[in-house]
Amino acid sequence: MAVAPLTEATERKDKITRDDIESKLRELRGEVNDVGNASKGYVVAAGVVVLSVIVGGAYLLGRRKGRKRATVVEIRRV
């Protein structure tokens, strides 16, 4: 089982330089940014749905509690 070299420096058996590390980090950051941008739409949509459910639930629970506590006033003429 052969292990693929991680960078050009390890392939050449040279010392790993700061430029090698920076280039590898830039490469990884690019991949992470691509994945992050692709999933951003799903996260926003899920956030909107969760917020709507919370606001709707609070409205319905508050409405129910208001009906339970409502005072009925009867006015009679004598």
All heavy atoms as a GROMACS GRO file, in nm:
protein
  594
    1MET      N    1   0.085  -0.116   0.000
    1MET     CA    2   0.000   0.000   0.000
    1MET      C    3   0.090   0.124   0.000
    1MET      O    4   0.157   0.154   0.097
    1MET     CB    5  -0.089  -0.002   0.125
    1MET     CG    6  -0.180   0.116   0.132
    1MET     SD    7  -0.258   0.125   0.293
    1MET     CE    8  -0.417   0.066   0.260
    2ALA      N    9   0.091   0.196  -0.111
    2ALA     CA   10   0.177   0.314  -0.125
    2ALA      C   11   0.103   0.436  -0.073
    2ALA      O   12  -0.016   0.454  -0.096
    2ALA     CB   13   0.214   0.333  -0.270
    3VAL      N   14   0.178   0.521  -0.004
    3VAL     CA   15   0.121   0.643   0.050
    3VAL      C   16   0.154   0.757  -0.046
    3VAL      O   17   0.270   0.776  -0.083
    3VAL     CB   18   0.176   0.673   0.191
    3VAL    CG1   19   0.123   0.803   0.244
    3VAL    CG2   20   0.144   0.558   0.284
    4ALA      N   21   0.052   0.832  -0.085
    4ALA     CA   22   0.074   0.944  -0.177
    4ALA      C   23   0.141   1.058  -0.103
    4ALA      O   24   0.110   1.085   0.013
    4ALA     CB   25  -0.059   0.990  -0.234
    5PRO      N   26   0.233   1.127  -0.168
    5PRO     CA   27   0.300   1.240  -0.104
    5PRO      C   28   0.203   1.354  -0.081
    5PRO      O   29   0.114   1.379  -0.162
    5PRO     CB   30   0.409   1.279  -0.202
    5PRO     CG   31   0.366   1.225  -0.333
    5PRO     CD   32   0.283   1.103  -0.304
    6LEU      N   33   0.221   1.424   0.029
    6LEU     CA   34   0.131   1.533   0.062
    6LEU      C   35   0.169   1.663  -0.009
    6LEU      O   36   0.084   1.738  -0.051
    6LEU     CB   37   0.131   1.556   0.214
    6LEU     CG   38   0.081   1.440   0.298
    6LEU    CD1   39   0.094   1.473   0.445
    6LEU    CD2   40  -0.062   1.407   0.265
    7THR      N   41   0.296   1.690  -0.020
    7THR     CA   42   0.342   1.812  -0.084
    7THR      C   43   0.459   1.780  -0.174
    7THR      O   44   0.515   1.671  -0.171
    7THR     CB   45   0.388   1.917   0.020
    7THR    OG1   46   0.499   1.865   0.090
    7THR    CG2   47   0.278   1.952   0.116
    8GLU      N   48   0.499   1.879  -0.252
    8GLU     CA   49   0.614   1.862  -0.339
    8GLU      C   50   0.742   1.840  -0.257
    8GLU      O   51   0.830   1.766  -0.296
    8GLU     CB   52   0.631   1.984  -0.429
    8GLU     CG   53   0.518   2.001  -0.528
    8GLU     CD   54   0.532   2.130  -0.607
    8GLU    OE1   55   0.641   2.191  -0.606
    8GLU    OE2   56   0.433   2.170  -0.668
    9ALA      N   57   0.750   1.906  -0.142
    9ALA     CA   58   0.870   1.895  -0.059
    9ALA      C   59   0.889   1.753  -0.006
    9ALA      O   60   1.001   1.702  -0.002
    9ALA     CB   61   0.863   1.993   0.057
   10THR      N   62   0.782   1.688   0.033
   10THR     CA   63   0.796   1.552   0.085
   10THR      C   64   0.826   1.454  -0.027
   10THR      O   65   0.889   1.352  -0.005
   10THR     CB   66   0.669   1.507   0.160
   10THR    OG1   67   0.557   1.520   0.073
   10THR    CG2   68   0.647   1.589   0.284
   11GLU      N   69   0.781   1.487  -0.148
   11GLU     CA   70   0.811   1.401  -0.261
   11GLU      C   71   0.959   1.408  -0.296
   11GLU      O   72   1.021   1.309  -0.331
   11GLU     CB   73   0.726   1.446  -0.382
   11GLU     CG   74   0.736   1.355  -0.501
   11GLU     CD   75   0.642   1.400  -0.611
   11GLU    OE1   76   0.521   1.404  -0.586
   11GLU    OE2   77   0.693   1.433  -0.719
   12ARG      N   78   1.018   1.527  -0.285
   12ARG     CA   79   1.160   1.545  -0.318
   12ARG      C   80   1.250   1.518  -0.198
   12ARG      O   81   1.370   1.525  -0.210
   12ARG     CB   82   1.182   1.690  -0.364
   12ARG     CG   83   1.111   1.725  -0.492
   12ARG     CD   84   1.149   1.864  -0.539
   12ARG     NE   85   1.149   1.961  -0.430
   12ARG     CZ   86   1.065   2.062  -0.418
   12ARG    NH1   87   0.972   2.081  -0.509
   12ARG    NH2   88   1.074   2.146  -0.316
   13LYS      N   89   1.193   1.493  -0.083
   13LYS     CA   90   1.268   1.470   0.042
   13LYS      C   91   1.347   1.595   0.084
   13LYS      O   92   1.451   1.586   0.146
   13LYS     CB   93   1.364   1.352   0.027
   13LYS     CG   94   1.300   1.223  -0.017
   13LYS     CD   95   1.220   1.162   0.092
   13LYS     CE   96   1.178   1.023   0.048
   13LYS     NZ   97   1.043   0.993   0.071
   14ASP      N   98   1.298   1.712   0.046
   14ASP     CA   99   1.359   1.838   0.088
   14ASP      C  100   1.299   1.880   0.221
   14ASP      O  101   1.205   1.818   0.272
   14ASP     CB  102   1.334   1.949  -0.015
   14ASP     CG  103   1.404   1.922  -0.147
   14ASP    OD1  104   1.501   1.846  -0.147
   14ASP    OD2  105   1.359   1.978  -0.249
   15LYS      N  106   1.354   1.990   0.272
   15LYS     CA  107   1.293   2.047   0.391
   15LYS      C  108   1.161   2.112   0.353
   15LYS      O  109   1.147   2.167   0.244
   15LYS     CB  110   1.385   2.154   0.451
   15LYS     CG  111   1.506   2.096   0.520
   15LYS     CD  112   1.584   2.206   0.589
   15LYS     CE  113   1.700   2.144   0.665
   15LYS     NZ  114   1.775   2.247   0.738
   16ILE      N  115   1.068   2.105   0.442
   16ILE     CA  116   0.939   2.168   0.418
   16ILE      C  117   0.954   2.315   0.454
   16ILE      O  118   0.990   2.350   0.566
   16ILE     CB  119   0.828   2.103   0.503
   16ILE    CG1  120   0.814   1.957   0.462
   16ILE    CG2  121   0.697   2.177   0.486
   16ILE    CD1  122   0.718   1.879   0.546
   17THR      N  123   0.926   2.400   0.357
   17THR     CA  124   0.943   2.543   0.377
   17THR      C  125   0.812   2.609   0.414
   17THR      O  126   0.704   2.548   0.405
   17THR     CB  127   0.998   2.609   0.249
   17THR    OG1  128   0.899   2.595   0.146
   17THR    CG2  129   1.130   2.547   0.206
   18ARG      N  130   0.823   2.733   0.451
   18ARG     CA  131   0.704   2.811   0.485
   18ARG      C  132   0.612   2.824   0.364
   18ARG      O  133   0.489   2.819   0.377
   18ARG     CB  134   0.747   2.949   0.534
   18ARG     CG  135   0.632   3.036   0.572
   18ARG     CD  136   0.680   3.170   0.622
   18ARG     NE  137   0.565   3.252   0.655
   18ARG     CZ  138   0.568   3.352   0.737
   18ARG    NH1  139   0.679   3.385   0.797
   18ARG    NH2  140   0.459   3.421   0.762
   19ASP      N  141   0.669   2.837   0.246
   19ASP     CA  142   0.589   2.847   0.123
   19ASP      C  143   0.509   2.720   0.098
   19ASP      O  144   0.394   2.726   0.053
   19ASP     CB  145   0.680   2.876   0.003
   19ASP     CG  146   0.742   3.014   0.008
   19ASP    OD1  147   0.682   3.104   0.071
   19ASP    OD2  148   0.852   3.031  -0.050
   20ASP      N  149   0.568   2.604   0.128
   20ASP     CA  150   0.495   2.477   0.114
   20ASP      C  151   0.373   2.474   0.206
   20ASP      O  152   0.264   2.435   0.166
   20ASP     CB  153   0.586   2.359   0.145
   20ASP     CG  154   0.698   2.342   0.044
   20ASP    OD1  155   0.679   2.379  -0.073
   20ASP    OD2  156   0.805   2.291   0.084
   21ILE      N  157   0.394   2.515   0.330
   21ILE     CA  158   0.284   2.514   0.428
   21ILE      C  159   0.176   2.612   0.387
   21ILE      O  160   0.057   2.581   0.390
   21ILE     CB  161   0.338   2.546   0.568
   21ILE    CG1  162   0.432   2.434   0.614
   21ILE    CG2  163   0.224   2.564   0.668
   21ILE    CD1  164   0.507   2.464   0.741
   22GLU      N  165   0.215   2.733   0.344
   22GLU     CA  166   0.117   2.833   0.303
   22GLU      C  167   0.037   2.788   0.182
   22GLU      O  168  -0.085   2.808   0.176
   22GLU     CB  169   0.187   2.966   0.274
   22GLU     CG  170   0.232   3.039   0.398
   22GLU     CD  171   0.303   3.170   0.365
   22GLU    OE1  172   0.325   3.200   0.246
   22GLU    OE2  173   0.337   3.241   0.461
   23SER      N  174   0.103   2.726   0.085
   23SER     CA  175   0.031   2.680  -0.035
   23SER      C  176  -0.068   2.570   0.000
   23SER      O  177  -0.180   2.568  -0.052
   23SER     CB  178   0.129   2.633  -0.142
   23SER     OG  179   0.196   2.516  -0.101
   24LYS      N  180  -0.030   2.481   0.090
   24LYS     CA  181  -0.121   2.374   0.130
   24LYS      C  182  -0.241   2.430   0.207
   24LYS      O  183  -0.355   2.388   0.186
   24LYS     CB  184  -0.047   2.271   0.217
   24LYS     CG  185  -0.126   2.146   0.242
   24LYS     CD  186  -0.151   2.073   0.113
   24LYS     CE  187  -0.219   1.942   0.140
   24LYS     NZ  188  -0.246   1.867   0.017
   25LEU      N  189  -0.216   2.528   0.294
   25LEU     CA  190  -0.326   2.589   0.369
   25LEU      C  191  -0.420   2.665   0.276
   25LEU      O  192  -0.542   2.663   0.295
   25LEU     CB  193  -0.271   2.682   0.477
   25LEU     CG  194  -0.209   2.612   0.598
   25LEU    CD1  195  -0.146   2.714   0.692
   25LEU    CD2  196  -0.312   2.529   0.670
   26ARG      N  197  -0.366   2.734   0.175
   26ARG     CA  198  -0.451   2.803   0.077
   26ARG      C  199  -0.538   2.704   0.001
   26ARG      O  200  -0.655   2.728  -0.025
   26ARG     CB  201  -0.366   2.883  -0.020
   26ARG     CG  202  -0.326   3.017   0.032
   26ARG     CD  203  -0.268   3.105  -0.078
   26ARG     NE  204  -0.176   3.199  -0.016
   26ARG     CZ  205  -0.045   3.186  -0.011
   26ARG    NH1  206   0.014   3.083  -0.068
   26ARG    NH2  207   0.030   3.276   0.048
   27GLU      N  208  -0.480   2.590  -0.033
   27GLU     CA  209  -0.553   2.486  -0.104
   27GLU      C  210  -0.669   2.434  -0.017
   27GLU      O  211  -0.782   2.420  -0.064
   27GLU     CB  212  -0.458   2.372  -0.140
   27GLU     CG  213  -0.522   2.257  -0.213
   27GLU     CD  214  -0.422   2.145  -0.238
   27GLU    OE1  215  -0.302   2.174  -0.254
   27GLU    OE2  216  -0.465   2.029  -0.237
   28LEU      N  217  -0.641   2.406   0.109
   28LEU     CA  218  -0.744   2.357   0.200
   28LEU      C  219  -0.852   2.462   0.224
   28LEU      O  220  -0.970   2.431   0.229
   28LEU     CB  221  -0.682   2.314   0.333
   28LEU     CG  222  -0.595   2.190   0.328
   28LEU    CD1  223  -0.527   2.168   0.462
   28LEU    CD2  224  -0.677   2.069   0.290
   29ARG      N  225  -0.811   2.587   0.240
   29ARG     CA  226  -0.907   2.694   0.264
   29ARG      C  227  -1.001   2.710   0.146
   29ARG      O  228  -1.120   2.732   0.162
   29ARG     CB  229  -0.835   2.826   0.290
   29ARG     CG  230  -0.932   2.938   0.324
   29ARG     CD  231  -0.865   3.069   0.347
   29ARG     NE  232  -0.780   3.061   0.465
   29ARG     CZ  233  -0.682   3.146   0.491
   29ARG    NH1  234  -0.656   3.244   0.407
   29ARG    NH2  235  -0.610   3.134   0.600
   30GLY      N  236  -0.949   2.694   0.026
   30GLY     CA  237  -1.032   2.702  -0.094
   30GLY      C  238  -1.139   2.594  -0.094
   30GLY      O  239  -1.255   2.620  -0.127
   31GLU      N  240  -1.102   2.472  -0.057
   31GLU     CA  241  -1.199   2.362  -0.052
   31GLU      C  242  -1.305   2.388   0.054
   31GLU      O  243  -1.424   2.365   0.031
   31GLU     CB  244  -1.127   2.231  -0.023
   31GLU     CG  245  -1.038   2.184  -0.135
   31GLU     CD  246  -0.957   2.061  -0.097
   31GLU    OE1  247  -0.981   2.004   0.010
   31GLU    OE2  248  -0.870   2.023  -0.177
   32VAL      N  249  -1.264   2.439   0.169
   32VAL     CA  250  -1.359   2.466   0.277
   32VAL      C  251  -1.455   2.577   0.236
   32VAL      O  252  -1.576   2.569   0.261
   32VAL     CB  253  -1.284   2.503   0.407
   32VAL    CG1  254  -1.378   2.557   0.512
   32VAL    CG2  255  -1.210   2.381   0.460
   33ASN      N  256  -1.405   2.681   0.172
   33ASN     CA  257  -1.491   2.790   0.128
   33ASN      C  258  -1.592   2.743   0.026
   33ASN      O  259  -1.708   2.786   0.027
   33ASN     CB  260  -1.408   2.904   0.070
   33ASN     CG  261  -1.337   2.983   0.178
   33ASN    OD1  262  -1.375   2.980   0.294
   33ASN    ND2  263  -1.233   3.054   0.138
   34ASP      N  264  -1.551   2.654  -0.066
   34ASP     CA  265  -1.644   2.602  -0.166
   34ASP      C  266  -1.758   2.525  -0.100
   34ASP      O  267  -1.875   2.542  -0.134
   34ASP     CB  268  -1.571   2.511  -0.264
   34ASP     CG  269  -1.473   2.587  -0.352
   34ASP    OD1  270  -1.485   2.710  -0.360
   34ASP    OD2  271  -1.384   2.522  -0.412
   35VAL      N  272  -1.725   2.440  -0.005
   35VAL     CA  273  -1.827   2.362   0.066
   35VAL      C  274  -1.917   2.454   0.148
   35VAL      O  275  -2.039   2.437   0.152
   35VAL     CB  276  -1.761   2.255   0.156
   35VAL    CG1  277  -1.863   2.188   0.244
   35VAL    CG2  278  -1.688   2.152   0.070
   36GLY      N  279  -1.858   2.552   0.213
   36GLY     CA  280  -1.936   2.646   0.294
   36GLY      C  281  -2.033   2.726   0.211
   36GLY      O  282  -2.150   2.745   0.249
   37ASN      N  283  -1.989   2.774   0.097
   37ASN     CA  284  -2.078   2.851   0.010
   37ASN      C  285  -2.190   2.765  -0.047
   37ASN      O  286  -2.302   2.812  -0.066
   37ASN     CB  287  -1.999   2.915  -0.104
   37ASN     CG  288  -1.909   3.026  -0.055
   37ASN    OD1  289  -1.933   3.086   0.050
   37ASN    ND2  290  -1.804   3.055  -0.129
   38ALA      N  291  -2.161   2.640  -0.074
   38ALA     CA  292  -2.263   2.551  -0.129
   38ALA      C  293  -2.372   2.520  -0.026
   38ALA      O  294  -2.490   2.507  -0.060
   38ALA     CB  295  -2.199   2.421  -0.176
   39SER      N  296  -2.336   2.510   0.101
   39SER     CA  297  -2.435   2.474   0.203
   39SER      C  298  -2.501   2.595   0.268
   39SER      O  299  -2.592   2.577   0.349
   39SER     CB  300  -2.369   2.386   0.309
   39SER     OG  301  -2.270   2.461   0.376
   40LYS      N  302  -2.458   2.714   0.237
   40LYS     CA  303  -2.512   2.835   0.301
   40LYS      C  304  -2.661   2.851   0.273
   40LYS      O  305  -2.738   2.888   0.361
   40LYS     CB  306  -2.437   2.959   0.252
   40LYS     CG  307  -2.468   3.083   0.331
   40LYS     CD  308  -2.392   3.202   0.279
   40LYS     CE  309  -2.246   3.190   0.315
   40LYS     NZ  310  -2.170   3.310   0.283
   41GLY      N  311  -2.706   2.820   0.153
   41GLY     CA  312  -2.848   2.832   0.118
   41GLY      C  313  -2.936   2.740   0.202
   41GLY      O  314  -3.044   2.780   0.246
   42TYR      N  315  -2.889   2.619   0.224
   42TYR     CA  316  -2.965   2.524   0.304
   42TYR      C  317  -2.976   2.570   0.450
   42TYR      O  318  -3.080   2.555   0.512
   42TYR     CB  319  -2.901   2.385   0.300
   42TYR     CG  320  -2.903   2.323   0.162
   42TYR    CD1  321  -2.786   2.294   0.095
   42TYR    CD2  322  -3.023   2.292   0.100
   42TYR    CE1  323  -2.787   2.237  -0.031
   42TYR    CE2  324  -3.026   2.235  -0.026
   42TYR     CZ  325  -2.908   2.208  -0.091
   42TYR     OH  326  -2.910   2.152  -0.215
   43VAL      N  327  -2.870   2.626   0.501
   43VAL     CA  328  -2.869   2.672   0.640
   43VAL      C  329  -2.965   2.788   0.657
   43VAL      O  330  -3.041   2.794   0.755
   43VAL     CB  331  -2.726   2.711   0.683
   43VAL    CG1  332  -2.726   2.778   0.818
   43VAL    CG2  333  -2.636   2.588   0.685
   44VAL      N  334  -2.966   2.881   0.562
   44VAL     CA  335  -3.057   2.996   0.570
   44VAL      C  336  -3.202   2.948   0.562
   44VAL      O  337  -3.288   2.994   0.639
   44VAL     CB  338  -3.025   3.098   0.459
   44VAL    CG1  339  -3.133   3.204   0.449
   44VAL    CG2  340  -2.889   3.162   0.484
   45ALA      N  341  -3.231   2.857   0.471
   45ALA     CA  342  -3.368   2.805   0.457
   45ALA      C  343  -3.412   2.734   0.585
   45ALA      O  344  -3.526   2.753   0.632
   45ALA     CB  345  -3.376   2.710   0.339
   46ALA      N  346  -3.325   2.654   0.643
   46ALA     CA  347  -3.359   2.584   0.767
   46ALA      C  348  -3.382   2.684   0.880
   46ALA      O  349  -3.473   2.667   0.962
   46ALA     CB  350  -3.249   2.485   0.805
   47GLY      N  351  -3.301   2.790   0.886
   47GLY     CA  352  -3.318   2.892   0.988
   47GLY      C  353  -3.452   2.962   0.977
   47GLY      O  354  -3.519   2.990   1.077
   48VAL      N  355  -3.494   2.992   0.854
   48VAL     CA  356  -3.623   3.058   0.832
   48VAL      C  357  -3.737   2.967   0.877
   48VAL      O  358  -3.833   3.012   0.942
   48VAL     CB  359  -3.639   3.098   0.684
   48VAL    CG1  360  -3.781   3.139   0.652
   48VAL    CG2  361  -3.542   3.210   0.649
   49VAL      N  362  -3.728   2.840   0.845
   49VAL     CA  363  -3.834   2.745   0.884
   49VAL      C  364  -3.841   2.733   1.036
   49VAL      O  365  -3.951   2.738   1.095
   49VAL     CB  366  -3.808   2.607   0.819
   49VAL    CG1  367  -3.899   2.502   0.880
   49VAL    CG2  368  -3.828   2.615   0.669
   50VAL      N  369  -3.728   2.719   1.102
   50VAL     CA  370  -3.725   2.706   1.248
   50VAL      C  371  -3.781   2.832   1.314
   50VAL      O  372  -3.861   2.824   1.408
   50VAL     CB  373  -3.582   2.675   1.299
   50VAL    CG1  374  -3.571   2.690   1.448
   50VAL    CG2  375  -3.540   2.536   1.255
   51LEU      N  376  -3.740   2.948   1.266
   51LEU     CA  377  -3.790   3.073   1.323
   51LEU      C  378  -3.940   3.087   1.303
   51LEU      O  379  -4.011   3.131   1.395
   51LEU     CB  380  -3.717   3.192   1.258
   51LEU     CG  381  -3.748   3.328   1.316
   51LEU    CD1  382  -3.706   3.335   1.463
   51LEU    CD2  383  -3.680   3.436   1.236
   52SER      N  384  -3.991   3.048   1.188
   52SER     CA  385  -4.135   3.054   1.163
   52SER      C  386  -4.212   2.962   1.257
   52SER      O  387  -4.318   2.999   1.309
   52SER     CB  388  -4.165   3.014   1.018
   52SER     OG  389  -4.103   3.102   0.929
   53VAL      N  390  -4.160   2.843   1.281
   53VAL     CA  391  -4.226   2.749   1.372
   53VAL      C  392  -4.227   2.805   1.514
   53VAL      O  393  -4.330   2.797   1.584
   53VAL     CB  394  -4.157   2.611   1.366
   53VAL    CG1  395  -4.203   2.521   1.479
   53VAL    CG2  396  -4.182   2.545   1.232
   54ILE      N  397  -4.118   2.864   1.556
   54ILE     CA  398  -4.111   2.920   1.692
   54ILE      C  399  -4.210   3.036   1.708
   54ILE      O  400  -4.284   3.042   1.807
   54ILE     CB  401  -3.967   2.965   1.725
   54ILE    CG1  402  -3.878   2.841   1.742
   54ILE    CG2  403  -3.963   3.051   1.850
   54ILE    CD1  404  -3.730   2.873   1.755
   55VAL      N  405  -4.212   3.127   1.611
   55VAL     CA  406  -4.303   3.242   1.620
   55VAL      C  407  -4.448   3.196   1.614
   55VAL      O  408  -4.533   3.242   1.691
   55VAL     CB  409  -4.272   3.344   1.508
   55VAL    CG1  410  -4.380   3.450   1.498
   55VAL    CG2  411  -4.137   3.409   1.533
   56GLY      N  412  -4.478   3.102   1.524
   56GLY     CA  413  -4.616   3.051   1.514
   56GLY      C  414  -4.659   2.979   1.641
   56GLY      O  415  -4.772   2.996   1.689
   57GLY      N  416  -4.571   2.900   1.699
   57GLY     CA  417  -4.604   2.830   1.824
   57GLY      C  418  -4.626   2.926   1.939
   57GLY      O  419  -4.719   2.910   2.018
   58ALA      N  420  -4.542   3.029   1.948
   58ALA     CA  421  -4.560   3.128   2.054
   58ALA      C  422  -4.692   3.202   2.037
   58ALA      O  423  -4.763   3.229   2.135
   58ALA     CB  424  -4.444   3.227   2.053
   59TYR      N  425  -4.728   3.233   1.914
   59TYR     CA  426  -4.856   3.301   1.888
   59TYR      C  427  -4.974   3.214   1.931
   59TYR      O  428  -5.065   3.260   2.000
   59TYR     CB  429  -4.867   3.334   1.739
   59TYR     CG  430  -5.004   3.384   1.699
   59TYR    CD1  431  -5.045   3.512   1.732
   59TYR    CD2  432  -5.092   3.301   1.631
   59TYR    CE1  433  -5.171   3.557   1.696
   59TYR    CE2  434  -5.218   3.344   1.595
   59TYR     CZ  435  -5.257   3.472   1.627
   59TYR     OH  436  -5.382   3.516   1.593
   60LEU      N  437  -4.970   3.088   1.891
   60LEU     CA  438  -5.082   2.999   1.924
   60LEU      C  439  -5.092   2.974   2.074
   60LEU      O  440  -5.202   2.970   2.130
   60LEU     CB  441  -5.069   2.867   1.848
   60LEU     CG  442  -5.088   2.877   1.696
   60LEU    CD1  443  -5.059   2.742   1.632
   60LEU    CD2  444  -5.229   2.925   1.663
   61LEU      N  445  -4.979   2.954   2.141
   61LEU     CA  446  -4.983   2.932   2.285
   61LEU      C  447  -5.030   3.056   2.359
   61LEU      O  448  -5.106   3.047   2.456
   61LEU     CB  449  -4.846   2.888   2.336
   61LEU     CG  450  -4.802   2.747   2.296
   61LEU    CD1  451  -4.659   2.722   2.341
   61LEU    CD2  452  -4.896   2.644   2.355
   62GLY      N  453  -4.986   3.173   2.314
   62GLY     CA  454  -5.030   3.297   2.377
   62GLY      C  455  -5.178   3.322   2.355
   62GLY      O  456  -5.249   3.371   2.444
   63ARG      N  457  -5.227   3.288   2.239
   63ARG     CA  458  -5.370   3.306   2.208
   63ARG      C  459  -5.454   3.214   2.297
   63ARG      O  460  -5.556   3.254   2.352
   63ARG     CB  461  -5.390   3.271   2.061
   63ARG     CG  462  -5.517   3.320   2.004
   63ARG     CD  463  -5.517   3.296   1.856
   63ARG     NE  464  -5.655   3.262   1.823
   63ARG     CZ  465  -5.694   3.203   1.716
   63ARG    NH1  466  -5.607   3.169   1.626
   63ARG    NH2  467  -5.819   3.178   1.694
   64ARG      N  468  -5.408   3.091   2.316
   64ARG     CA  469  -5.481   2.996   2.400
   64ARG      C  470  -5.483   3.043   2.544
   64ARG      O  471  -5.586   3.038   2.612
   64ARG     CB  472  -5.413   2.859   2.390
   64ARG     CG  473  -5.479   2.753   2.472
   64ARG     CD  474  -5.415   2.618   2.445
   64ARG     NE  475  -5.476   2.519   2.529
   64ARG     CZ  476  -5.411   2.446   2.618
   64ARG    NH1  477  -5.281   2.460   2.633
   64ARG    NH2  478  -5.472   2.358   2.692
   65LYS      N  479  -5.369   3.089   2.593
   65LYS     CA  480  -5.362   3.136   2.731
   65LYS      C  481  -5.450   3.260   2.750
   65LYS      O  482  -5.513   3.277   2.854
   65LYS     CB  483  -5.217   3.168   2.767
   65LYS     CG  484  -5.199   3.196   2.913
   65LYS     CD  485  -5.054   3.184   2.950
   65LYS     CE  486  -5.042   3.194   3.099
   65LYS     NZ  487  -4.971   3.086   3.160
   66GLY      N  488  -5.455   3.345   2.650
   66GLY     CA  489  -5.540   3.464   2.658
   66GLY      C  490  -5.687   3.430   2.666
   66GLY      O  491  -5.765   3.495   2.735
   67ARG      N  492  -5.726   3.327   2.595
   67ARG     CA  493  -5.867   3.284   2.600
   67ARG      C  494  -5.902   3.226   2.737
   67ARG      O  495  -6.012   3.245   2.787
   67ARG     CB  496  -5.894   3.179   2.493
   67ARG     CG  497  -5.906   3.237   2.356
   67ARG     CD  498  -5.948   3.133   2.258
   67ARG     NE  499  -5.956   3.189   2.125
   67ARG     CZ  500  -5.967   3.119   2.016
   67ARG    NH1  501  -5.972   2.987   2.023
   67ARG    NH2  502  -5.972   3.177   1.898
   68LYS      N  503  -5.810   3.155   2.798
   68LYS     CA  504  -5.835   3.096   2.929
   68LYS      C  505  -5.850   3.204   3.036
   68LYS      O  506  -5.928   3.190   3.129
   68LYS     CB  507  -5.720   3.004   2.969
   68LYS     CG  508  -5.724   2.868   2.907
   68LYS     CD  509  -5.612   2.785   2.963
   68LYS     CE  510  -5.633   2.638   2.938
   68LYS     NZ  511  -5.528   2.557   2.996
   69ARG      N  512  -5.773   3.310   3.025
   69ARG     CA  513  -5.772   3.414   3.128
   69ARG      C  514  -5.873   3.525   3.100
   69ARG      O  515  -5.888   3.614   3.182
   69ARG     CB  516  -5.634   3.478   3.136
   69ARG     CG  517  -5.530   3.387   3.190
   69ARG     CD  518  -5.401   3.458   3.193
   69ARG     NE  519  -5.335   3.434   3.320
   69ARG     CZ  520  -5.226   3.492   3.360
   69ARG    NH1  521  -5.171   3.584   3.284
   69ARG    NH2  522  -5.171   3.463   3.474
   70ALA      N  523  -5.939   3.523   2.988
   70ALA     CA  524  -6.030   3.632   2.952
   70ALA      C  525  -6.148   3.636   3.048
   70ALA      O  526  -6.207   3.534   3.083
   70ALA     CB  527  -6.079   3.614   2.809
   71THR      N  528  -6.179   3.756   3.089
   71THR     CA  529  -6.292   3.776   3.179
   71THR      C  530  -6.417   3.806   3.097
   71THR      O  531  -6.413   3.886   3.004
   71THR     CB  532  -6.265   3.896   3.273
   71THR    OG1  533  -6.142   3.872   3.341
   71THR    CG2  534  -6.376   3.915   3.372
   72VAL      N  535  -6.527   3.740   3.134
   72VAL     CA  536  -6.653   3.764   3.065
   72VAL      C  537  -6.733   3.861   3.150
   72VAL      O  538  -6.758   3.838   3.267
   72VAL     CB  539  -6.732   3.632   3.046
   72VAL    CG1  540  -6.866   3.659   2.981
   72VAL    CG2  541  -6.649   3.534   2.966
   73VAL      N  542  -6.771   3.972   3.089
   73VAL     CA  543  -6.848   4.075   3.161
   73VAL      C  544  -6.989   4.077   3.105
   73VAL      O  545  -7.009   4.090   2.986
   73VAL     CB  546  -6.782   4.213   3.144
   73VAL    CG1  547  -6.864   4.320   3.215
   73VAL    CG2  548  -6.639   4.211   3.194
   74GLU      N  549  -7.086   4.063   3.196
   74GLU     CA  550  -7.226   4.068   3.154
   74GLU      C  551  -7.284   4.200   3.197
   74GLU      O  552  -7.267   4.242   3.312
   74GLU     CB  553  -7.305   3.956   3.222
   74GLU     CG  554  -7.328   3.837   3.136
   74GLU     CD  555  -7.417   3.734   3.203
   74GLU    OE1  556  -7.530   3.770   3.242
   74GLU    OE2  557  -7.369   3.621   3.217
   75ILE      N  558  -7.352   4.263   3.108
   75ILE     CA  559  -7.416   4.390   3.142
   75ILE      C  560  -7.567   4.365   3.137
   75ILE      O  561  -7.620   4.322   3.034
   75ILE     CB  562  -7.377   4.502   3.045
   75ILE    CG1  563  -7.225   4.520   3.052
   75ILE    CG2  564  -7.451   4.630   3.076
   75ILE    CD1  565  -7.172   4.619   2.954
   76ARG      N  566  -7.634   4.394   3.248
   76ARG     CA  567  -7.782   4.377   3.252
   76ARG      C  568  -7.846   4.511   3.282
   76ARG      O  569  -7.796   4.589   3.363
   76ARG     CB  570  -7.820   4.279   3.363
   76ARG     CG  571  -7.771   4.140   3.337
   76ARG     CD  572  -7.824   4.051   3.444
   76ARG     NE  573  -7.772   3.914   3.425
   76ARG     CZ  574  -7.821   3.811   3.486
   76ARG    NH1  575  -7.920   3.824   3.570
   76ARG    NH2  576  -7.770   3.691   3.464
   77ARG      N  577  -7.954   4.533   3.219
   77ARG     CA  578  -8.031   4.655   3.248
   77ARG      C  579  -8.138   4.622   3.349
   77ARG      O  580  -8.204   4.521   3.343
   77ARG     CB  581  -8.098   4.707   3.121
   77ARG     CG  582  -7.995   4.758   3.025
   77ARG     CD  583  -8.064   4.824   2.912
   77ARG     NE  584  -7.962   4.864   2.816
   77ARG     CZ  585  -7.976   4.963   2.733
   77ARG    NH1  586  -8.089   5.030   2.730
   77ARG    NH2  587  -7.881   4.996   2.652
   78VAL      N  588  -8.150   4.709   3.440
   78VAL     CA  589  -8.248   4.687   3.546
   78VAL      C  590  -8.377   4.757   3.518
   78VAL      O  591  -8.394   4.851   3.456
   78VAL     CB  592  -8.194   4.735   3.682
   78VAL    CG1  593  -8.294   4.707   3.791
   78VAL    CG2  594  -8.061   4.669   3.709
   0.00000   0.00000   0.00000
